Amino acid sequence: MNNYRVNINYAKALFMLATDRGQADRVADDMRLVEQVVAGSHELGVVFANPTVRYDKKTAIVEELFGEAVSDETMAFLRFVVKKNRSVNLRGISGAYMDLYRESKGIVLGELVTHQETDDSAKAYVRRLIEEYTGKQVELHASTDPHMLGGFKMEFDHNMYDARLRTKIRKLRKEFAKNEYESKL
């Protein structure tokens, strides 16, 4: 079971260890990779969640996936997580670590969703606007939503700006529904 408290506790322990050893940046890169790999594979999540898959098999999978790609400290931590039967929490732990890392470095995570692929100049403009608003450095993730009619949605630092065409149409529909000038014949 994916437990928020477990994720935070393991992430704090790793963050304190990495900070003490001066490896916080390297471990952040490793945790970013772990999060991407685990999030990108449904099968891996099923294997990690399956209690009948033995510890040594899960450890072998983790070593095969991340052995050469991550630092020794991160690999030792991943083995420890698997040994404690928390492999199902790897995605949550890596996400919690990244939150702690961003907070310590004064970085805000921004999410930009548009209908079409966004060019680099538009991303740079959005990043600059968020930086001016928050006074912090911005890590911007852009994605596309093919179901979006037009416009964009931007989220950062517990704020959301919704400029989607669908939202504007919904607001107009509500406004027209309470039109006081319509005759009631």
Buried (B, 14 or more C-beta within 10 A) or exposed (E): EBEEEBBBBBBBBBBEBBBEEEBBEBBBBBBBBBBEBBBEEEEBBEBBEEEEBEEEEBBEBBBEBBEEEBBEBBBEBBBEBBEEEBBBBBBBBBBBBBBBBBEEEEBBBBBBBBBEEBEEEBBEEBBEBBBEEBEBEBBBEBEEEEEBEEBBBBBBEEEEEEEBEBBBEEEEEEEEEEEEEEEEE
